[in-house]
Amino acid sequence: MELVKKLINLLPQYDEIENILKDYPEGQYILKTTIETLKKSQGTQGATNYNGDGVEECFFLVQALIDKFWEVIHTGHFSAVPLDVRKTYAMGCFCKIIFLLLESMERLHIEKCNEIFDDAMLLGCTQNIFVNERKFMDLLAEFFDTELDPTEELQLPILETIPRQHSVQCDILQLDRPSLEEFNKKCFTAHQPTLLLNTIDHWPAMEKWRNLNYILKLAGIRTVPIEIGSNYATEEWSQQLMKIKDFLKRQFSQQKVTPEIEYLAQHELFEQIPQLKNDFFIPDYCQLGDHKEPIDIKAWLGPKGTISPMHYDPKHNILCQIFGSKKIILASPKDSENLYPHEGEMLSNTAQIDAAHPDLEKYPLLSKVTFYHLILQPGDCLYMPPKWWHYVESESPSFSVSFWWE
């Protein structure tokens, strides 16, 4: 019960979360009552009374809160859900985990708590809720990692270092570790896509992440959205929530479990597993710009054959290659009207064409497009200005990290 005591002590006082609950009276009552009841159960002399008045009732109230806010989150488009709704949902999940751990510390119970923890991070919003949120989450993550260690049941390969290819095709500017001033002048201000050579060789991730057991140990029990199929613009493509250990087993073990290509793509993995943040650094180049919003850091992990079809992003983008290599084809925003974007809001930033095998008969305007080809190798980064079209195909098992900013 020592863990539960520590978790309760890290819960906020009600006035810390009052602001996120101002529009939700039911949330105000339930979380205020629950937090006060749990903290009161600690007693004044260090004694603990988890069977006292109100504890069981609060458990039922918290579950009702979670159920209601789950429905709100799943009504309409996820991007339109207010952050305060997601934060309230996360607080409800945190409280439910405490109640469940009070009931039992058996493995099945701990696995259930771990799933709720993932729900808090994936559906909820676990940032800027209360002062001790990071300590609370780190304590839970450490506990789950210890009790549910996936390396006890699965061993994965250490990927070999791929020899660097020299004299490969690159149709854009190349700079070897440019200074911030050089990058600003030649790339950022000029809106010039650039291959930045040998830029992240100093990242610990370059060595650590090739050992897939390291990723398995830190992240294996987390649940993440996995893309099923090599290309999100095809009808066969789908998404599925999956534990990272199952994804790694299916795609990277010695005997590959599934013939399907699966991809951990465009996911905020490093918010979910902050320990991995210690293995890389935000490039200095991301200092440039307006920074109206925080830098978006995304993970891209998958086997050979993953494809991001020709599309563009609205922000500045630096794509950093940790292991594996990727074939990339670029096109200028000036050629947008010749790239046959999908109609409709969802895929309006994605072209209908197959950039790797352009069909001029079906898409005759492609004859007007200038395509730029390159290979992104480990230790290198690709800078893409806003709205530059890009097609990305992994030539081997690959891990990339992208930084998007304004």
C-alpha positions as a Markdown table, in Angstrom:
| # | Residue | x | y | z |
|---|---|---|---|---|
| 1 | Met | 0.0 | 0.0 | 0.0 |
| 2 | Glu | 3.0 | 2.3 | 0.1 |
| 3 | Leu | 2.6 | 3.0 | -3.6 |
| 4 | Val | -1.0 | 4.0 | -3.1 |
| 5 | Lys | -0.1 | 6.4 | -0.2 |
| 6 | Lys | 2.5 | 8.1 | -2.4 |
| 7 | Leu | 0.0 | 8.4 | -5.3 |
| 8 | Ile | -2.7 | 9.9 | -3.0 |
| 9 | Asn | -0.2 | 12.4 | -1.6 |
| 10 | Leu | 0.7 | 13.5 | -5.1 |
| 11 | Leu | -3.0 | 14.2 | -6.0 |
| 12 | Pro | -3.8 | 17.9 | -6.3 |
| 13 | Gln | -5.8 | 20.0 | -3.9 |
| 14 | Tyr | -9.1 | 20.8 | -5.4 |
| 15 | Asp | -8.2 | 24.4 | -6.1 |
| 16 | Glu | -5.4 | 23.2 | -8.4 |
| 17 | Ile | -7.9 | 21.7 | -10.8 |
| 18 | Glu | -10.9 | 23.9 | -10.2 |
| 19 | Asn | -10.3 | 25.9 | -13.4 |
| 20 | Ile | -10.6 | 22.9 | -15.7 |
| 21 | Leu | -13.9 | 21.9 | -14.1 |
| 22 | Lys | -15.6 | 25.3 | -14.2 |
| 23 | Asp | -18.0 | 24.3 | -17.0 |
| 24 | Tyr | -18.7 | 20.8 | -15.6 |
| 25 | Pro | -20.6 | 20.9 | -12.3 |
| 26 | Glu | -20.8 | 17.1 | -12.0 |
| 27 | Gly | -17.0 | 16.9 | -12.4 |
| 28 | Gln | -16.6 | 19.5 | -9.8 |
| 29 | Tyr | -18.6 | 17.6 | -7.2 |
| 30 | Ile | -17.2 | 14.1 | -8.0 |
| 31 | Leu | -13.5 | 15.0 | -8.2 |
| 32 | Lys | -13.6 | 17.4 | -5.2 |
| 33 | Thr | -15.3 | 14.8 | -3.1 |
| 34 | Thr | -13.0 | 12.0 | -4.3 |
| 35 | Ile | -9.8 | 13.9 | -3.7 |
| 36 | Glu | -10.9 | 15.1 | -0.3 |
| 37 | Thr | -12.0 | 11.5 | 0.7 |
| 38 | Leu | -8.8 | 9.9 | -0.5 |
| 39 | Lys | -6.6 | 12.5 | 1.3 |
| 40 | Lys | -8.7 | 12.2 | 4.4 |
| 41 | Ser | -8.2 | 8.4 | 4.4 |
| 42 | Gln | -4.5 | 9.1 | 5.0 |
| 43 | Gly | -5.3 | 10.3 | 8.5 |
| 44 | Thr | -3.5 | 12.9 | 10.5 |
| 45 | Gln | -1.0 | 10.6 | 12.3 |
| 46 | Gly | 0.1 | 8.6 | 9.2 |
| 47 | Ala | -2.7 | 6.0 | 9.8 |
| 48 | Thr | -4.6 | 4.8 | 6.7 |
| 49 | Asn | -8.2 | 4.0 | 6.5 |
| 50 | Tyr | -9.2 | 3.0 | 2.9 |
| 51 | Asn | -12.5 | 1.4 | 4.0 |
| 52 | Gly | -13.8 | 4.6 | 5.6 |
| 53 | Asp | -17.0 | 6.5 | 4.8 |
| 54 | Gly | -17.3 | 7.5 | 1.2 |
| 55 | Val | -14.4 | 5.6 | -0.4 |
| 56 | Glu | -16.7 | 3.0 | -2.1 |
| 57 | Glu | -19.2 | 5.7 | -3.1 |
| 58 | Cys | -16.5 | 7.8 | -4.7 |
| 59 | Phe | -15.3 | 4.8 | -6.7 |
| 60 | Phe | -18.7 | 4.5 | -8.3 |
| 61 | Leu | -18.9 | 8.3 | -8.9 |
| 62 | Val | -15.5 | 8.3 | -10.6 |
| 63 | Gln | -16.6 | 5.5 | -12.9 |
| 64 | Ala | -19.8 | 7.4 | -13.8 |
| 65 | Leu | -17.6 | 10.5 | -14.6 |
| 66 | Ile | -15.3 | 8.5 | -16.8 |
| 67 | Asp | -18.2 | 6.9 | -18.6 |
| 68 | Lys | -19.9 | 10.2 | -19.3 |
| 69 | Phe | -16.7 | 12.0 | -20.5 |
| 70 | Trp | -15.7 | 9.0 | -22.6 |
| 71 | Glu | -19.0 | 9.5 | -24.5 |
| 72 | Val | -18.3 | 13.2 | -24.9 |
| 73 | Ile | -14.8 | 12.5 | -26.3 |
| 74 | His | -16.3 | 10.0 | -28.8 |
| 75 | Thr | -18.9 | 12.4 | -30.0 |
| 76 | Gly | -17.9 | 14.3 | -33.1 |
| 77 | His | -14.3 | 14.8 | -34.3 |
| 78 | Phe | -11.6 | 14.2 | -31.7 |
| 79 | Ser | -9.8 | 17.4 | -32.5 |
| 80 | Ala | -12.9 | 19.4 | -31.5 |
| 81 | Val | -13.0 | 17.9 | -28.0 |
| 82 | Pro | -12.2 | 20.7 | -25.5 |
| 83 | Leu | -8.9 | 20.1 | -23.6 |
| 84 | Asp | -10.7 | 20.6 | -20.3 |
| 85 | Val | -12.9 | 17.6 | -21.1 |
| 86 | Arg | -9.9 | 15.5 | -21.8 |
| 87 | Lys | -8.1 | 16.7 | -18.7 |
| 88 | Thr | -11.1 | 15.9 | -16.6 |
| 89 | Tyr | -11.3 | 12.4 | -18.1 |
| 90 | Ala | -7.6 | 11.9 | -17.3 |
| 91 | Met | -8.1 | 12.9 | -13.7 |
| 92 | Gly | -11.0 | 10.5 | -13.4 |
| 93 | Cys | -8.6 | 7.7 | -14.8 |
| 94 | Phe | -6.0 | 8.6 | -12.2 |
| 95 | Cys | -8.4 | 8.3 | -9.4 |
| 96 | Lys | -9.8 | 5.0 | -10.7 |
| 97 | Ile | -6.3 | 3.6 | -10.8 |
| 98 | Ile | -5.9 | 4.4 | -7.2 |
| 99 | Phe | -9.2 | 2.7 | -6.3 |
| 100 | Leu | -8.3 | -0.4 | -8.2 |
| 101 | Leu | -4.9 | -0.7 | -6.6 |
| 102 | Leu | -6.6 | -0.4 | -3.2 |
| 103 | Glu | -8.6 | -3.5 | -4.2 |
| 104 | Ser | -5.8 | -5.7 | -5.3 |
| 105 | Met | -2.1 | -5.8 | -6.4 |
| 106 | Glu | -2.5 | -9.0 | -8.4 |
| 107 | Arg | -1.0 | -9.0 | -11.9 |
| 108 | Leu | -4.4 | -9.0 | -13.7 |
| 109 | His | -5.4 | -6.0 | -11.7 |
| 110 | Ile | -2.2 | -4.2 | -12.4 |
| 111 | Glu | -2.6 | -4.9 | -16.2 |
| 112 | Lys | -6.1 | -3.3 | -16.0 |
| 113 | Cys | -4.6 | -0.3 | -14.3 |
| 114 | Asn | -2.0 | 0.0 | -16.9 |
| 115 | Glu | -4.6 | 0.0 | -19.7 |
| 116 | Ile | -6.5 | 2.8 | -17.9 |
| 117 | Phe | -3.2 | 4.7 | -17.6 |
| 118 | Asp | -2.9 | 4.5 | -21.4 |
| 119 | Asp | -6.5 | 5.7 | -21.8 |
| 120 | Ala | -5.7 | 8.7 | -19.7 |
| 121 | Met | -2.8 | 9.6 | -22.1 |
| 122 | Leu | -4.4 | 8.6 | -25.4 |
| 123 | Leu | -8.0 | 9.9 | -24.9 |
| 124 | Gly | -7.4 | 12.3 | -22.1 |
| 125 | Cys | -4.9 | 15.1 | -21.8 |
| 126 | Thr | -2.2 | 14.6 | -19.1 |
| 127 | Gln | -0.4 | 17.9 | -19.5 |
| 128 | Asn | -0.8 | 21.0 | -17.3 |
| 129 | Ile | -3.5 | 19.5 | -15.0 |
| 130 | Phe | -1.8 | 19.8 | -11.6 |
| 131 | Val | 1.6 | 20.6 | -10.1 |
| 132 | Asn | 2.6 | 17.0 | -9.3 |
| 133 | Glu | 1.2 | 15.3 | -12.5 |
| 134 | Arg | 4.6 | 14.4 | -13.9 |
| 135 | Lys | 5.7 | 12.8 | -10.5 |
| 136 | Phe | 2.4 | 11.0 | -10.3 |
| 137 | Met | 2.7 | 9.6 | -13.8 |
| 138 | Asp | 6.4 | 8.7 | -13.5 |
| 139 | Leu | 5.7 | 6.8 | -10.3 |
| 140 | Leu | 2.9 | 4.8 | -12.0 |
| 141 | Ala | 5.0 | 4.2 | -15.1 |
| 142 | Glu | 7.9 | 2.9 | -13.0 |
| 143 | Phe | 5.6 | 0.6 | -11.1 |
| 144 | Phe | 4.0 | -0.8 | -14.2 |
| 145 | Asp | 7.4 | -1.2 | -15.9 |
| 146 | Thr | 8.7 | -3.2 | -12.9 |
| 147 | Glu | 5.6 | -5.4 | -12.5 |
| 148 | Leu | 4.8 | -6.0 | -16.2 |
| 149 | Asp | 8.4 | -6.2 | -17.6 |
| 150 | Pro | 7.8 | -7.4 | -21.3 |
| 151 | Thr | 11.5 | -8.4 | -21.8 |
| 152 | Glu | 10.8 | -11.5 | -19.5 |
| 153 | Glu | 8.7 | -13.1 | -22.3 |
| 154 | Leu | 10.1 | -11.6 | -25.5 |
| 155 | Gln | 13.6 | -11.1 | -26.9 |
| 156 | Leu | 14.1 | -8.9 | -30.0 |
| 157 | Pro | 17.1 | -8.4 | -32.3 |
| 158 | Ile | 19.7 | -5.7 | -32.2 |
| 159 | Leu | 19.6 | -4.1 | -35.6 |
| 160 | Glu | 22.9 | -3.9 | -37.5 |
| 161 | Thr | 24.4 | -0.5 | -38.4 |
| 162 | Ile | 23.8 | 0.1 | -42.1 |
| 163 | Pro | 26.9 | 1.1 | -44.0 |
| 164 | Arg | 26.6 | 4.6 | -45.2 |
| 165 | Gln | 25.8 | 4.9 | -49.0 |
| 166 | His | 28.0 | 7.4 | -50.7 |
| 167 | Ser | 27.3 | 9.1 | -54.1 |
| 168 | Val | 23.6 | 8.4 | -53.8 |
| 169 | Gln | 21.1 | 10.6 | -55.7 |
| 170 | Cys | 20.1 | 13.8 | -54.0 |
| 171 | Asp | 18.3 | 16.5 | -56.0 |
| 172 | Ile | 18.2 | 19.1 | -53.3 |
| 173 | Leu | 20.7 | 21.2 | -51.3 |
| 174 | Gln | 23.0 | 19.3 | -49.0 |
| 175 | Leu | 24.7 | 20.8 | -46.0 |
| 176 | Asp | 27.0 | 19.1 | -43.5 |
| 177 | Arg | 25.9 | 20.1 | -39.9 |
| 178 | Pro | 25.2 | 23.7 | -40.8 |
| 179 | Ser | 25.4 | 26.3 | -38.1 |
| 180 | Leu | 22.1 | 28.0 | -37.0 |
| 181 | Glu | 23.1 | 31.1 | -39.0 |
| 182 | Glu | 23.8 | 29.1 | -42.2 |
| 183 | Phe | 20.6 | 27.1 | -41.8 |
| 184 | Asn | 18.6 | 30.3 | -41.3 |
| 185 | Lys | 20.1 | 32.0 | -44.4 |
| 186 | Lys | 20.2 | 29.1 | -46.8 |
| 187 | Cys | 17.2 | 27.0 | -45.7 |
| 188 | Phe | 14.7 | 28.5 | -43.4 |
| 189 | Thr | 14.5 | 32.1 | -44.8 |
| 190 | Ala | 14.8 | 30.8 | -48.4 |
| 191 | His | 12.2 | 28.1 | -47.9 |
| 192 | Gln | 14.7 | 25.7 | -49.4 |
| 193 | Pro | 14.3 | 21.9 | -48.6 |
| 194 | Thr | 17.7 | 20.6 | -47.5 |
| 195 | Leu | 19.4 | 17.4 | -46.6 |
| 196 | Leu | 21.3 | 18.0 | -43.3 |
| 197 | Leu | 24.1 | 15.5 | -43.2 |
| 198 | Asn | 25.6 | 14.0 | -40.0 |
| 199 | Thr | 23.4 | 16.3 | -37.9 |
| 200 | Ile | 22.3 | 13.9 | -35.1 |
| 201 | Asp | 25.2 | 11.6 | -34.8 |
| 202 | His | 25.6 | 12.7 | -31.2 |
| 203 | Trp | 22.1 | 11.6 | -30.1 |
| 204 | Pro | 22.2 | 8.6 | -27.6 |
| 205 | Ala | 19.2 | 7.2 | -29.6 |
| 206 | Met | 21.5 | 6.5 | -32.5 |
| 207 | Glu | 23.0 | 3.6 | -30.6 |
| 208 | Lys | 20.4 | 2.8 | -28.0 |
| 209 | Trp | 17.3 | 2.4 | -30.2 |
| 210 | Arg | 18.9 | -0.1 | -32.6 |
| 211 | Asn | 18.6 | -2.5 | -29.6 |
| 212 | Leu | 14.9 | -3.1 | -29.9 |
| 213 | Asn | 14.9 | -4.7 | -26.4 |
| 214 | Tyr | 15.7 | -1.3 | -25.0 |
| 215 | Ile | 12.5 | 0.1 | -26.6 |
| 216 | Leu | 10.7 | -3.0 | -25.5 |
| 217 | Lys | 11.8 | -2.5 | -21.9 |
| 218 | Leu | 10.8 | 1.2 | -21.7 |
| 219 | Ala | 7.7 | 1.2 | -23.9 |
| 220 | Gly | 6.5 | -2.4 | -24.4 |
| 221 | Ile | 3.5 | -2.3 | -22.1 |
| 222 | Arg | 2.1 | 1.0 | -23.5 |
| 223 | Thr | -0.8 | 0.9 | -25.9 |
| 224 | Val | -0.5 | 3.0 | -29.1 |
| 225 | Pro | -2.4 | 3.5 | -32.4 |
| 226 | Ile | -0.9 | 1.3 | -35.1 |
| 227 | Glu | -1.6 | 1.8 | -38.8 |
| 228 | Ile | -2.4 | -1.5 | -40.6 |
| 229 | Gly | -1.4 | -1.4 | -44.2 |
| 230 | Ser | 1.5 | 0.3 | -45.9 |
| 231 | Asn | -0.4 | 3.4 | -47.2 |
| 232 | Tyr | -3.0 | 5.4 | -45.3 |
| 233 | Ala | -4.6 | 6.6 | -48.5 |
| 234 | Thr | -5.8 | 3.2 | -49.6 |
| 235 | Glu | -9.1 | 1.5 | -48.9 |
| 236 | Glu | -7.3 | -1.5 | -47.2 |
| 237 | Trp | -5.7 | 0.8 | -44.6 |
| 238 | Ser | -7.0 | 0.8 | -41.0 |
| 239 | Gln | -5.9 | 1.6 | -37.5 |
| 240 | Gln | -5.8 | -0.5 | -34.3 |
| 241 | Leu | -4.9 | 0.1 | -30.7 |
| 242 | Met | -2.1 | -2.3 | -29.8 |
| 243 | Lys | 0.6 | -2.8 | -27.1 |
| 244 | Ile | 4.0 | -1.8 | -28.4 |
| 245 | Lys | 5.4 | -5.3 | -27.3 |
| 246 | Asp | 2.8 | -7.0 | -29.7 |
| 247 | Phe | 3.7 | -4.6 | -32.5 |
| 248 | Leu | 7.4 | -5.2 | -32.1 |
| 249 | Lys | 6.9 | -8.9 | -31.9 |
| 250 | Arg | 4.7 | -8.9 | -35.1 |
| 251 | Gln | 7.0 | -6.7 | -37.2 |
| 252 | Phe | 10.6 | -7.1 | -35.8 |
| 253 | Ser | 11.0 | -10.6 | -34.2 |
| 254 | Gln | 13.1 | -13.3 | -35.9 |
| 255 | Gln | 9.9 | -15.0 | -37.1 |
| 256 | Lys | 7.6 | -12.2 | -38.3 |
| 257 | Val | 4.2 | -13.0 | -37.0 |
| 258 | Thr | 2.0 | -11.2 | -39.6 |
| 259 | Pro | 2.4 | -10.6 | -43.4 |
| 260 | Glu | 0.7 | -7.3 | -43.0 |
| 261 | Ile | 2.8 | -4.1 | -42.8 |
| 262 | Glu | 2.1 | -2.2 | -39.6 |
| 263 | Tyr | 3.3 | 1.3 | -38.7 |
| 264 | Leu | 3.6 | 3.3 | -35.5 |
| 265 | Ala | 3.2 | 6.6 | -37.4 |
| 266 | Gln | 2.9 | 10.2 | -36.4 |
| 267 | His | 2.4 | 9.4 | -32.8 |
| 268 | Glu | 3.3 | 11.5 | -29.7 |
| 269 | Leu | 5.2 | 8.6 | -28.3 |
| 270 | Phe | 7.5 | 10.8 | -26.2 |
| 271 | Glu | 4.7 | 12.3 | -24.2 |
| 272 | Gln | 3.6 | 8.7 | -23.4 |
| 273 | Ile | 7.2 | 7.5 | -22.6 |
| 274 | Pro | 9.1 | 10.6 | -21.5 |
| 275 | Gln | 12.2 | 8.4 | -20.7 |
| 276 | Leu | 12.8 | 8.2 | -24.4 |
| 277 | Lys | 13.2 | 12.0 | -24.6 |
| 278 | Asn | 16.5 | 11.6 | -22.8 |
| 279 | Asp | 17.9 | 10.0 | -25.9 |
| 280 | Phe | 17.6 | 12.9 | -28.3 |
| 281 | Phe | 17.6 | 16.7 | -28.5 |
| 282 | Ile | 15.4 | 19.2 | -30.2 |
| 283 | Pro | 17.5 | 20.5 | -33.1 |
| 284 | Asp | 18.7 | 24.1 | -32.6 |
| 285 | Tyr | 17.1 | 24.9 | -36.0 |
| 286 | Cys | 13.7 | 24.7 | -34.4 |
| 287 | Gln | 14.4 | 27.9 | -32.5 |
| 288 | Leu | 13.6 | 29.9 | -35.7 |
| 289 | Gly | 10.1 | 31.0 | -36.4 |
| 290 | Asp | 7.1 | 32.4 | -34.5 |
| 291 | His | 6.5 | 29.5 | -32.1 |
| 292 | Lys | 2.8 | 30.4 | -31.5 |
| 293 | Glu | 2.4 | 26.7 | -30.5 |
| 294 | Pro | 4.7 | 24.2 | -28.9 |
| 295 | Ile | 6.9 | 22.0 | -31.2 |
| 296 | Asp | 5.2 | 18.8 | -32.2 |
| 297 | Ile | 7.5 | 15.8 | -31.8 |
| 298 | Lys | 6.3 | 12.6 | -33.6 |
| 299 | Ala | 7.6 | 9.1 | -33.8 |
| 300 | Trp | 7.7 | 6.9 | -36.9 |
| 301 | Leu | 8.6 | 3.3 | -36.3 |
| 302 | Gly | 8.0 | 0.4 | -38.7 |
| 303 | Pro | 9.4 | -2.3 | -40.9 |
| 304 | Lys | 10.6 | -2.2 | -44.5 |
| 305 | Gly | 7.9 | -1.1 | -46.9 |
| 306 | Thr | 6.0 | 1.5 | -44.9 |
| 307 | Ile | 4.8 | 4.3 | -47.1 |
| 308 | Ser | 3.6 | 7.9 | -46.4 |
| 309 | Pro | 1.9 | 8.9 | -49.7 |
| 310 | Met | 2.7 | 12.2 | -51.3 |
| 311 | His | 1.3 | 14.8 | -49.0 |
| 312 | Tyr | 2.2 | 18.1 | -47.3 |
| 313 | Asp | 2.3 | 19.5 | -43.8 |
| 314 | Pro | 1.4 | 23.1 | -42.9 |
| 315 | Lys | 4.4 | 23.6 | -40.6 |
| 316 | His | 8.2 | 23.6 | -40.8 |
| 317 | Asn | 9.3 | 20.0 | -40.6 |
| 318 | Ile | 12.7 | 18.4 | -39.7 |
| 319 | Leu | 12.6 | 14.6 | -40.2 |
| 320 | Cys | 15.5 | 12.9 | -38.3 |
| 321 | Gln | 16.6 | 9.4 | -39.2 |
| 322 | Ile | 17.7 | 7.2 | -36.2 |
| 323 | Phe | 18.1 | 3.8 | -37.9 |
| 324 | Gly | 17.2 | 2.4 | -41.3 |
| 325 | Ser | 16.9 | 4.5 | -44.5 |
| 326 | Lys | 14.1 | 6.1 | -46.4 |
| 327 | Lys | 13.5 | 7.0 | -50.0 |
| 328 | Ile | 11.9 | 10.4 | -50.3 |
| 329 | Ile | 10.4 | 12.2 | -53.2 |
| 330 | Leu | 9.6 | 15.9 | -52.9 |
| 331 | Ala | 7.6 | 18.4 | -55.0 |
| 332 | Ser | 7.2 | 22.2 | -54.6 |
| 333 | Pro | 4.0 | 23.9 | -53.4 |
| 334 | Lys | 4.0 | 25.6 | -56.8 |
| 335 | Asp | 3.1 | 22.2 | -58.3 |
| 336 | Ser | 0.1 | 21.6 | -56.0 |
| 337 | Glu | -2.5 | 21.9 | -58.7 |
| 338 | Asn | -0.7 | 19.3 | -60.8 |
| 339 | Leu | -0.5 | 16.7 | -58.1 |
| 340 | Tyr | -4.2 | 15.8 | -58.0 |
| 341 | Pro | -5.0 | 16.3 | -54.3 |
| 342 | His | -7.9 | 14.3 | -52.9 |
| 343 | Glu | -11.2 | 16.1 | -52.7 |
| 344 | Gly | -12.7 | 16.5 | -49.2 |
| 345 | Glu | -11.3 | 17.9 | -46.1 |
| 346 | Met | -9.8 | 14.8 | -44.6 |
| 347 | Leu | -7.3 | 14.1 | -47.3 |
| 348 | Ser | -7.0 | 17.5 | -49.0 |
| 349 | Asn | -3.3 | 17.6 | -48.2 |
| 350 | Thr | -2.7 | 14.2 | -49.8 |
| 351 | Ala | -2.2 | 13.5 | -53.5 |
| 352 | Gln | -4.0 | 10.7 | -55.4 |
| 353 | Ile | -0.9 | 9.8 | -57.3 |
| 354 | Asp | 1.8 | 7.2 | -56.6 |
| 355 | Ala | 4.9 | 9.3 | -56.6 |
| 356 | Ala | 7.2 | 6.3 | -56.9 |
| 357 | His | 5.4 | 5.1 | -60.0 |
| 358 | Pro | 3.7 | 8.1 | -61.7 |
| 359 | Asp | 1.0 | 7.2 | -64.1 |
| 360 | Leu | 1.1 | 10.0 | -66.8 |
| 361 | Glu | -1.8 | 8.5 | -68.7 |
| 362 | Lys | -4.1 | 8.6 | -65.7 |
| 363 | Tyr | -2.7 | 11.9 | -64.3 |
| 364 | Pro | -1.3 | 13.8 | -67.3 |
| 365 | Leu | -0.6 | 17.0 | -65.4 |
| 366 | Leu | 2.3 | 15.2 | -63.6 |
| 367 | Ser | 4.3 | 15.9 | -66.7 |
| 368 | Lys | 4.6 | 19.5 | -65.5 |
| 369 | Val | 5.8 | 18.5 | -62.0 |
| 370 | Thr | 9.5 | 18.6 | -61.0 |
| 371 | Phe | 10.2 | 15.8 | -58.6 |
| 372 | Tyr | 13.2 | 15.8 | -56.3 |
| 373 | His | 14.7 | 12.5 | -55.1 |
| 374 | Leu | 16.9 | 11.6 | -52.1 |
| 375 | Ile | 17.8 | 8.9 | -49.6 |
| 376 | Leu | 17.6 | 9.8 | -45.9 |
| 377 | Gln | 20.2 | 7.8 | -44.0 |
| 378 | Pro | 20.9 | 7.3 | -40.2 |
| 379 | Gly | 22.3 | 10.5 | -38.6 |
| 380 | Asp | 20.9 | 12.7 | -41.3 |
| 381 | Cys | 17.8 | 15.0 | -41.2 |
| 382 | Leu | 15.6 | 16.4 | -43.9 |
| 383 | Tyr | 14.3 | 20.0 | -43.6 |
| 384 | Met | 11.0 | 20.6 | -45.4 |
| 385 | Pro | 9.5 | 24.0 | -45.5 |
| 386 | Pro | 5.7 | 24.3 | -45.0 |
| 387 | Lys | 3.5 | 22.8 | -47.7 |
| 388 | Trp | 6.3 | 21.1 | -49.6 |
| 389 | Trp | 4.9 | 17.8 | -50.8 |
| 390 | His | 6.7 | 14.6 | -49.8 |
| 391 | Tyr | 6.5 | 10.9 | -50.4 |
| 392 | Val | 8.3 | 8.7 | -47.9 |
| 393 | Glu | 9.1 | 4.9 | -48.2 |
| 394 | Ser | 11.2 | 2.9 | -45.8 |
| 395 | Glu | 13.9 | 0.8 | -47.4 |
| 396 | Ser | 14.6 | -1.2 | -44.2 |
| 397 | Pro | 13.3 | -1.4 | -40.6 |
| 398 | Ser | 13.2 | 2.3 | -39.7 |
| 399 | Phe | 12.8 | 4.7 | -36.8 |
| 400 | Ser | 12.4 | 8.5 | -37.5 |
| 401 | Val | 11.6 | 11.4 | -35.3 |
| 402 | Ser | 10.0 | 14.5 | -36.8 |
| 403 | Phe | 9.8 | 18.1 | -35.4 |
| 404 | Trp | 7.0 | 20.3 | -36.6 |
| 405 | Trp | 6.9 | 24.0 | -35.7 |
| 406 | Glu | 5.7 | 27.4 | -36.9 |
